[in-house]
Amino acid sequence: MNTIDFDLTAGSTAALLQAAPNVSIRGEDRERASTDRSGYLPPSPPDGVVFARSADDVVQTLRLASRHRVPVVPRGAGTGLAAASASRAGEVVLDVSGMNEILRIDPVEQLAVVQPGVLNAELNAAAAGYGLFYAPDPASTAICSIGGNIATNAGGMRCAKYGVTRESVLSLRVILADGRELRTGRDTIKGVTGYDLNALFIGSEGTLGIVVEATLRLRPLPTATATVAAFFPDVESAARAASAVVAARVQPSMMELMDGPTLEAVDMALGTDYRSRGGAFLLVQTDGYGAFLEQEVVLEAVSPLGTCEKAVDDEHAAALVTARREAIPSLERLGRVSIGDIGVPRGRLAEVVAGLEQISADTGVRIFTIAHASDGNLHPMIVMDQEESVTEGPPKEALGRMFHLAKRLGGTLTGEHGVGLLKRDWLRDELGDVSLEVQHAIRQALDPLGILNPGKAI
Ligand SMILES: Cc1cc2nc3c(=O)[nH]c(=O)nc-3n(C[C@H](O)[C@H](O)[C@H](O)COP(=O)(O)OP(=O)(O)OC[C@H]3O[C@@H](n4cnc5c(N)ncnc54)[C@H](O)[C@@H]3O)c2cc1C
């Protein structure tokens, strides 16, 4: 395992918990803060939870943590899929979900200033009132926070066209481990003064500082959206169709793939009948002034491989998007779910899908697959019994083999969920010694005592 060994043995969580603002040591708060939605089983709950209400609360907590050498685990809405906000005994959780105000929306500059606990969907609902939207839209939009999105560089369904969180953050207000406040970025569209500290903090999984405010880029709502649902005999054909759309040089705003077993789980949860129409499904949306022209190109690319239908109205399109958004919750009804997050070059989707089927056959682990197909980002989902853990046995073997499959195809360990606790074993394989050394040095420079989210990410 790639770890940095911080000496936190002198830590006294009791001293911090006595002096910090809005502390809870209630069993249910500590239990809830001990894990996320990754399927990770924590060994023990944290010693306490600080529910920050303001940037001052964050400053005060981090100053105490530095003084008493207490490890602090930042937490947003706890919907992460890499156990990056998981915590254990000897740690204190700093929960910023209560800092949840939209401070300003500027329709002329097309930006929003928000606190970190604002939910992704809440920001979108507010922006819609101005004819604008915030582009990164994880399938968890209704339940995940902007701070968590920034700390994981979250992606989503619309990222196909509009990019991931990194492309929508203008500036950040961050509290460093020692309590100092840092401003990164700027509120203009362009600007290159100094190193790009936004990029450093985006995706840093709570290891470099706590985001207490963010200025985000909004975009005009598309004038029109066109939706195609395509059904295929098998998932390899769906993957080939997705690669054909990319090769046709159209730019879908969304291209989501689901395999047959996932369709079955969605049907069971929603009472729909998608599985009866094919063994795999591709949802392709195009948007903007050319939406329906682009749709014709999509149909031309996909039709040779599957049966296509155009959404008849907005309600029909929304139902198709809901089916995709409900994929993970539907599988969670079947058992404990651990979600892979590999990325591969977009022309190799069919190969990776075939490789996943082989891994499932070899390890005996049930793997369901969905993908943000236009980004080459797949979510192979391992469904286990409730008492099984992804950190051991066949599920862990399957996870490791998925990574090696992605690497062999020129891909990556994690497209959007982050490394957290669950993927550290394979980090060095992907990054190499020099990159890892540089990253450890950056972390050490910003958090010399090693109090921020120890044991996670790098
Ligand atoms: C049903 C479902 C669907 C999902 N779909 C997607 C998807 O399509 N795309 C995608 O990218 N993800 C998806 N996710 C994963 C998850 O929602 C995202 O990773 C999200 O960005 C996590 O946000 P959160 O507020 O829940 O963060 P948490 O889980 O609370 O924390 C995640 C990480 O961020 C850190 N953190 C949180 N807040 C702050 C802060 N203010 N400052 C510094 N660090 C902080 C934590 O320490 C941790 O490292 C999905 C999850 C679920 C359950």
The ligand as a Gaussian input file, in Angstrom:
#p B3LYP/6-31G(d) Opt

LIG

0 1
 C      -26.313000       7.149000      -6.722000
 C      -24.968000       7.816000      -6.918000
 C      -24.609000       8.263000      -8.179000
 C      -23.379000       8.903000      -8.374000
 N      -23.062000       9.372000      -9.620000
 C      -21.900000      10.029000      -9.815000
 C      -21.568000      10.539000     -11.104000
 O      -22.314000      10.396000     -12.077000
 N      -20.391000      11.203000     -11.229000
 C      -19.539000      11.395000     -10.175000
 O      -18.483000      12.016000     -10.341000
 N      -19.845000      10.917000      -8.952000
 C      -20.987000      10.248000      -8.744000
 N      -21.292000       9.766000      -7.495000
 C      -20.317000       9.930000      -6.399000
 C      -20.492000      11.166000      -5.480000
 O      -21.812000      11.644000      -5.485000
 C      -19.502000      12.250000      -5.885000
 O      -18.171000      11.787000      -5.680000
 C      -19.681000      13.580000      -5.131000
 O      -18.843000      14.549000      -5.714000
 C      -19.382000      13.479000      -3.646000
 O      -19.918000      14.629000      -3.020000
 P      -20.278000      14.592000      -1.472000
 O      -20.751000      15.953000      -1.098000
 O      -21.179000      13.492000      -1.151000
 O      -18.815000      14.348000      -0.859000
 P      -18.354000      13.361000       0.314000
 O      -18.647000      11.958000      -0.025000
 O      -18.833000      13.872000       1.612000
 O      -16.771000      13.591000       0.236000
 C      -16.053000      13.222000      -0.910000
 C      -14.626000      13.759000      -0.775000
 O      -14.642000      15.173000      -0.750000
 C      -14.026000      15.680000       0.448000
 N      -14.776000      16.903000       0.766000
 C      -16.126000      17.036000       0.895000
 N      -16.433000      18.330000       1.094000
 C      -15.266000      19.020000       1.091000
 C      -14.907000      20.399000       1.250000
 N      -15.829000      21.366000       1.440000
 N      -13.583000      20.754000       1.198000
 C      -12.633000      19.806000       0.997000
 N      -12.912000      18.495000       0.847000
 C      -14.206000      18.118000       0.895000
 C      -14.112000      14.538000       1.431000
 O      -13.073000      14.598000       2.398000
 C      -13.911000      13.351000       0.511000
 O      -12.538000      13.228000       0.238000
 C      -22.497000       9.090000      -7.275000
 C      -22.860000       8.635000      -6.002000
 C      -24.083000       8.000000      -5.824000
 C      -24.452000       7.532000      -4.452000

